[in-house]
């Protein structure tokens, strides 16, 4: 989730290498909700 959050904030790309894997869409939604709640994204 941290890598995805950082990519949403423009701090890095969202590309991952093994052993990391991308987030599922429901998990991405949870991360985005947290970022909105923290006032980091609109």
mmCIF file of the N, C-alpha and C atoms, coordinates in Angstrom:
data_MODEL
# 
_entry.id   MODEL 
# 
loop_
_atom_site.group_PDB 
_atom_site.id 
_atom_site.type_symbol 
_atom_site.label_atom_id 
_atom_site.label_alt_id 
_atom_site.label_comp_id 
_atom_site.label_asym_id 
_atom_site.label_entity_id 
_atom_site.label_seq_id 
_atom_site.pdbx_PDB_ins_code 
_atom_site.Cartn_x 
_atom_site.Cartn_y 
_atom_site.Cartn_z 
_atom_site.occupancy 
_atom_site.B_iso_or_equiv 
_atom_site.pdbx_formal_charge 
_atom_site.auth_seq_id 
_atom_site.auth_comp_id 
_atom_site.auth_asym_id 
_atom_site.auth_atom_id 
_atom_site.pdbx_PDB_model_num 
ATOM 1   N N  . UNK A 1 1  ? 0.794   -1.184  0.000   1.00 0.00 ? 1  UNK A N  1 
ATOM 2   C CA . UNK A 1 1  ? 0.000   0.000   0.000   1.00 0.00 ? 1  UNK A CA 1 
ATOM 3   C C  . UNK A 1 1  ? 0.846   1.263   0.000   1.00 0.00 ? 1  UNK A C  1 
ATOM 4   N N  . UNK A 1 2  ? 2.016   1.209   0.631   1.00 0.00 ? 2  UNK A N  1 
ATOM 5   C CA . UNK A 1 2  ? 2.874   2.393   0.724   1.00 0.00 ? 2  UNK A CA 1 
ATOM 6   C C  . UNK A 1 2  ? 3.350   2.813   -0.660  1.00 0.00 ? 2  UNK A C  1 
ATOM 7   N N  . UNK A 1 3  ? 3.773   1.873   -1.476  1.00 0.00 ? 3  UNK A N  1 
ATOM 8   C CA . UNK A 1 3  ? 4.257   2.181   -2.833  1.00 0.00 ? 3  UNK A CA 1 
ATOM 9   C C  . UNK A 1 3  ? 3.142   2.823   -3.656  1.00 0.00 ? 3  UNK A C  1 
ATOM 10  N N  . UNK A 1 4  ? 1.928   2.293   -3.565  1.00 0.00 ? 4  UNK A N  1 
ATOM 11  C CA . UNK A 1 4  ? 0.806   2.866   -4.300  1.00 0.00 ? 4  UNK A CA 1 
ATOM 12  C C  . UNK A 1 4  ? 0.502   4.276   -3.795  1.00 0.00 ? 4  UNK A C  1 
ATOM 13  N N  . UNK A 1 5  ? 0.492   4.463   -2.481  1.00 0.00 ? 5  UNK A N  1 
ATOM 14  C CA . UNK A 1 5  ? 0.225   5.788   -1.915  1.00 0.00 ? 5  UNK A CA 1 
ATOM 15  C C  . UNK A 1 5  ? 1.277   6.788   -2.382  1.00 0.00 ? 5  UNK A C  1 
ATOM 16  N N  . UNK A 1 6  ? 2.534   6.392   -2.377  1.00 0.00 ? 6  UNK A N  1 
ATOM 17  C CA . UNK A 1 6  ? 3.599   7.290   -2.825  1.00 0.00 ? 6  UNK A CA 1 
ATOM 18  C C  . UNK A 1 6  ? 3.442   7.633   -4.302  1.00 0.00 ? 6  UNK A C  1 
ATOM 19  N N  . UNK A 1 7  ? 2.987   6.675   -5.107  1.00 0.00 ? 7  UNK A N  1 
ATOM 20  C CA . UNK A 1 7  ? 2.784   6.960   -6.531  1.00 0.00 ? 7  UNK A CA 1 
ATOM 21  C C  . UNK A 1 7  ? 1.626   7.934   -6.723  1.00 0.00 ? 7  UNK A C  1 
ATOM 22  N N  . UNK A 1 8  ? 0.573   7.820   -5.908  1.00 0.00 ? 8  UNK A N  1 
ATOM 23  C CA . UNK A 1 8  ? -0.561  8.743   -5.999  1.00 0.00 ? 8  UNK A CA 1 
ATOM 24  C C  . UNK A 1 8  ? -0.158  10.158  -5.613  1.00 0.00 ? 8  UNK A C  1 
ATOM 25  N N  . UNK A 1 9  ? 0.858   10.279  -4.759  1.00 0.00 ? 9  UNK A N  1 
ATOM 26  C CA . UNK A 1 9  ? 1.354   11.593  -4.346  1.00 0.00 ? 9  UNK A CA 1 
ATOM 27  C C  . UNK A 1 9  ? 2.426   12.119  -5.295  1.00 0.00 ? 9  UNK A C  1 
ATOM 28  N N  . UNK A 1 10 ? 2.748   11.351  -6.337  1.00 0.00 ? 10 UNK A N  1 
ATOM 29  C CA . UNK A 1 10 ? 3.724   11.780  -7.330  1.00 0.00 ? 10 UNK A CA 1 
ATOM 30  C C  . UNK A 1 10 ? 5.168   11.630  -6.891  1.00 0.00 ? 10 UNK A C  1 
ATOM 31  N N  . UNK A 1 11 ? 5.416   10.777  -5.909  1.00 0.00 ? 11 UNK A N  1 
ATOM 32  C CA . UNK A 1 11 ? 6.765   10.613  -5.369  1.00 0.00 ? 11 UNK A CA 1 
ATOM 33  C C  . UNK A 1 11 ? 7.555   9.495   -6.038  1.00 0.00 ? 11 UNK A C  1 
ATOM 34  N N  . UNK A 1 12 ? 6.877   8.581   -6.715  1.00 0.00 ? 12 UNK A N  1 
ATOM 35  C CA . UNK A 1 12 ? 7.543   7.483   -7.413  1.00 0.00 ? 12 UNK A CA 1 
ATOM 36  C C  . UNK A 1 12 ? 6.552   6.861   -8.383  1.00 0.00 ? 12 UNK A C  1 
ATOM 37  N N  . UNK A 1 13 ? 7.030   5.900   -9.168  1.00 0.00 ? 13 UNK A N  1 
ATOM 38  C CA . UNK A 1 13 ? 6.121   5.200   -10.083 1.00 0.00 ? 13 UNK A CA 1 
ATOM 39  C C  . UNK A 1 13 ? 5.399   4.095   -9.315  1.00 0.00 ? 13 UNK A C  1 
ATOM 40  N N  . UNK A 1 14 ? 4.349   3.557   -9.916  1.00 0.00 ? 14 UNK A N  1 
ATOM 41  C CA . UNK A 1 14 ? 3.632   2.469   -9.243  1.00 0.00 ? 14 UNK A CA 1 
ATOM 42  C C  . UNK A 1 14 ? 4.077   1.096   -9.729  1.00 0.00 ? 14 UNK A C  1 
ATOM 43  N N  . UNK A 1 15 ? 5.204   1.043   -10.454 1.00 0.00 ? 15 UNK A N  1 
ATOM 44  C CA . UNK A 1 15 ? 5.734   -0.242  -10.908 1.00 0.00 ? 15 UNK A CA 1 
ATOM 45  C C  . UNK A 1 15 ? 6.308   -1.003  -9.723  1.00 0.00 ? 15 UNK A C  1 
ATOM 46  N N  . UNK A 1 16 ? 6.070   -2.301  -9.695  1.00 0.00 ? 16 UNK A N  1 
ATOM 47  C CA . UNK A 1 16 ? 6.602   -3.137  -8.617  1.00 0.00 ? 16 UNK A CA 1 
ATOM 48  C C  . UNK A 1 16 ? 7.369   -4.306  -9.211  1.00 0.00 ? 16 UNK A C  1 
ATOM 49  N N  . UNK A 1 17 ? 8.321   -4.819  -8.449  1.00 0.00 ? 17 UNK A N  1 
ATOM 50  C CA . UNK A 1 17 ? 9.091   -6.008  -8.839  1.00 0.00 ? 17 UNK A CA 1 
ATOM 51  C C  . UNK A 1 17 ? 8.847   -7.082  -7.794  1.00 0.00 ? 17 UNK A C  1 
ATOM 52  N N  . UNK A 1 18 ? 8.963   -8.321  -8.228  1.00 0.00 ? 18 UNK A N  1 
ATOM 53  C CA . UNK A 1 18 ? 8.825   -9.424  -7.275  1.00 0.00 ? 18 UNK A CA 1 
ATOM 54  C C  . UNK A 1 18 ? 9.848   -9.260  -6.166  1.00 0.00 ? 18 UNK A C  1 
ATOM 55  N N  . UNK A 1 19 ? 9.532   -9.522  -4.920  1.00 0.00 ? 19 UNK A N  1 
ATOM 56  C CA . UNK A 1 19 ? 8.356   -10.220 -4.421  1.00 0.00 ? 19 UNK A CA 1 
ATOM 57  C C  . UNK A 1 19 ? 7.143   -9.314  -4.184  1.00 0.00 ? 19 UNK A C  1 
ATOM 58  N N  . UNK A 1 20 ? 7.233   -8.019  -4.483  1.00 0.00 ? 20 UNK A N  1 
ATOM 59  C CA . UNK A 1 20 ? 6.065   -7.155  -4.340  1.00 0.00 ? 20 UNK A CA 1 
ATOM 60  C C  . UNK A 1 20 ? 5.073   -7.433  -5.456  1.00 0.00 ? 20 UNK A C  1 
ATOM 61  N N  . UNK A 1 21 ? 3.818   -7.232  -5.174  1.00 0.00 ? 21 UNK A N  1 
ATOM 62  C CA . UNK A 1 21 ? 2.770   -7.368  -6.188  1.00 0.00 ? 21 UNK A CA 1 
ATOM 63  C C  . UNK A 1 21 ? 1.869   -6.145  -6.105  1.00 0.00 ? 21 UNK A C  1 
ATOM 64  N N  . UNK A 1 22 ? 1.192   -5.852  -7.200  1.00 0.00 ? 22 UNK A N  1 
ATOM 65  C CA . UNK A 1 22 ? 0.279   -4.714  -7.222  1.00 0.00 ? 22 UNK A CA 1 
ATOM 66  C C  . UNK A 1 22 ? -0.921  -4.928  -6.309  1.00 0.00 ? 22 UNK A C  1 
ATOM 67  N N  . UNK A 1 23 ? -1.582  -3.831  -5.959  1.00 0.00 ? 23 UNK A N  1 
ATOM 68  C CA . UNK A 1 23 ? -2.754  -3.910  -5.093  1.00 0.00 ? 23 UNK A CA 1 
ATOM 69  C C  . UNK A 1 23 ? -4.003  -4.244  -5.896  1.00 0.00 ? 23 UNK A C  1 
ATOM 70  N N  . UNK A 1 24 ? -4.935  -4.886  -5.231  1.00 0.00 ? 24 UNK A N  1 
ATOM 71  C CA . UNK A 1 24 ? -6.241  -5.122  -5.851  1.00 0.00 ? 24 UNK A CA 1 
ATOM 72  C C  . UNK A 1 24 ? -7.006  -3.798  -5.881  1.00 0.00 ? 24 UNK A C  1 
ATOM 73  N N  . UNK A 1 25 ? -8.005  -3.701  -6.738  1.00 0.00 ? 25 UNK A N  1 
ATOM 74  C CA . UNK A 1 25 ? -8.795  -2.471  -6.828  1.00 0.00 ? 25 UNK A CA 1 
ATOM 75  C C  . UNK A 1 25 ? -9.460  -2.094  -5.501  1.00 0.00 ? 25 UNK A C  1 
ATOM 76  N N  . UNK A 1 26 ? -10.034 -3.056  -4.747  1.00 0.00 ? 26 UNK A N  1 
ATOM 77  C CA . UNK A 1 26 ? -10.622 -2.678  -3.456  1.00 0.00 ? 26 UNK A CA 1 
ATOM 78  C C  . UNK A 1 26 ? -9.583  -2.122  -2.474  1.00 0.00 ? 26 UNK A C  1 
ATOM 79  N N  . UNK A 1 27 ? -8.376  -2.667  -2.500  1.00 0.00 ? 27 UNK A N  1 
ATOM 80  C CA . UNK A 1 27 ? -7.329  -2.174  -1.612  1.00 0.00 ? 27 UNK A CA 1 
ATOM 81  C C  . UNK A 1 27 ? -6.864  -0.792  -2.045  1.00 0.00 ? 27 UNK A C  1 
ATOM 82  N N  . UNK A 1 28 ? -6.755  -0.557  -3.361  1.00 0.00 ? 28 UNK A N  1 
ATOM 83  C CA . UNK A 1 28 ? -6.413  0.779   -3.857  1.00 0.00 ? 28 UNK A CA 1 
ATOM 84  C C  . UNK A 1 28 ? -7.435  1.799   -3.378  1.00 0.00 ? 28 UNK A C  1 
ATOM 85  N N  . UNK A 1 29 ? -8.711  1.426   -3.402  1.00 0.00 ? 29 UNK A N  1 
ATOM 86  C CA . UNK A 1 29 ? -9.767  2.332   -2.946  1.00 0.00 ? 29 UNK A CA 1 
ATOM 87  C C  . UNK A 1 29 ? -9.592  2.672   -1.469  1.00 0.00 ? 29 UNK A C  1 
ATOM 88  N N  . UNK A 1 30 ? -9.206  1.696   -0.658  1.00 0.00 ? 30 UNK A N  1 
ATOM 89  C CA . UNK A 1 30 ? -8.971  1.950   0.767   1.00 0.00 ? 30 UNK A CA 1 
ATOM 90  C C  . UNK A 1 30 ? -7.800  2.899   0.978   1.00 0.00 ? 30 UNK A C  1 
ATOM 91  N N  . UNK A 1 31 ? -6.722  2.704   0.219   1.00 0.00 ? 31 UNK A N  1 
ATOM 92  C CA . UNK A 1 31 ? -5.556  3.583   0.329   1.00 0.00 ? 31 UNK A CA 1 
ATOM 93  C C  . UNK A 1 31 ? -5.949  5.002   -0.073  1.00 0.00 ? 31 UNK A C  1 
ATOM 94  N N  . UNK A 1 32 ? -6.683  5.136   -1.176  1.00 0.00 ? 32 UNK A N  1 
ATOM 95  C CA . UNK A 1 32 ? -7.097  6.460   -1.629  1.00 0.00 ? 32 UNK A CA 1 
ATOM 96  C C  . UNK A 1 32 ? -8.013  7.130   -0.609  1.00 0.00 ? 32 UNK A C  1 
ATOM 97  N N  . UNK A 1 33 ? -8.888  6.372   0.018   1.00 0.00 ? 33 UNK A N  1 
ATOM 98  C CA . UNK A 1 33 ? -9.759  6.920   1.059   1.00 0.00 ? 33 UNK A CA 1 
ATOM 99  C C  . UNK A 1 33 ? -8.921  7.458   2.217   1.00 0.00 ? 33 UNK A C  1 
ATOM 100 N N  . UNK A 1 34 ? -7.903  6.720   2.606   1.00 0.00 ? 34 UNK A N  1 
ATOM 101 C CA . UNK A 1 34 ? -7.014  7.178   3.675   1.00 0.00 ? 34 UNK A CA 1 
ATOM 102 C C  . UNK A 1 34 ? -6.253  8.437   3.297   1.00 0.00 ? 34 UNK A C  1 
ATOM 103 N N  . UNK A 1 35 ? -5.777  8.506   2.049   1.00 0.00 ? 35 UNK A N  1 
ATOM 104 C CA . UNK A 1 35 ? -5.069  9.701   1.588   1.00 0.00 ? 35 UNK A CA 1 
ATOM 105 C C  . UNK A 1 35 ? -6.001  10.910  1.565   1.00 0.00 ? 35 UNK A C  1 
ATOM 106 N N  . UNK A 1 36 ? -7.253  10.706  1.142   1.00 0.00 ? 36 UNK A N  1 
ATOM 107 C CA . UNK A 1 36 ? -8.231  11.805  1.144   1.00 0.00 ? 36 UNK A CA 1 
ATOM 108 C C  . UNK A 1 36 ? -8.517  12.257  2.569   1.00 0.00 ? 36 UNK A C  1 
ATOM 109 N N  . UNK A 1 37 ? -8.705  11.302  3.462   1.00 0.00 ? 37 UNK A N  1 
ATOM 110 C CA . UNK A 1 37 ? -8.990  11.609  4.869   1.00 0.00 ? 37 UNK A CA 1 
ATOM 111 C C  . UNK A 1 37 ? -7.851  12.417  5.492   1.00 0.00 ? 37 UNK A C  1 
ATOM 112 N N  . UNK A 1 38 ? -6.628  12.115  5.082   1.00 0.00 ? 38 UNK A N  1 
ATOM 113 C CA . UNK A 1 38 ? -5.457  12.835  5.602   1.00 0.00 ? 38 UNK A CA 1 
ATOM 114 C C  . UNK A 1 38 ? -5.248  14.173  4.895   1.00 0.00 ? 38 UNK A C  1 
ATOM 115 N N  . UNK A 1 39 ? -6.070  14.464  3.877   1.00 0.00 ? 39 UNK A N  1 
ATOM 116 C CA . UNK A 1 39 ? -5.943  15.722  3.157   1.00 0.00 ? 39 UNK A CA 1 
ATOM 117 C C  . UNK A 1 39 ? -4.787  15.757  2.177   1.00 0.00 ? 39 UNK A C  1 
ATOM 118 N N  . UNK A 1 40 ? -4.301  14.585  1.775   1.00 0.00 ? 40 UNK A N  1 
ATOM 119 C CA . UNK A 1 40 ? -3.152  14.532  0.876   1.00 0.00 ? 40 UNK A CA 1 
ATOM 120 C C  . UNK A 1 40 ? -3.543  14.539  -0.593  1.00 0.00 ? 40 UNK A C  1 
ATOM 121 N N  . UNK A 1 41 ? -4.770  14.081  -0.907  1.00 0.00 ? 41 UNK A N  1 
ATOM 122 C CA . UNK A 1 41 ? -5.285  14.139  -2.278  1.00 0.00 ? 41 UNK A CA 1 
ATOM 123 C C  . UNK A 1 41 ? -6.732  14.602  -2.213  1.00 0.00 ? 41 UNK A C  1 
ATOM 124 N N  . UNK A 1 42 ? -7.255  15.003  -3.354  1.00 0.00 ? 42 UNK A N  1 
ATOM 125 C CA . UNK A 1 42 ? -8.671  15.423  -3.422  1.00 0.00 ? 42 UNK A CA 1 
ATOM 126 C C  . UNK A 1 42 ? -9.543  14.281  -3.849  1.00 0.00 ? 42 UNK A C  1 
# 
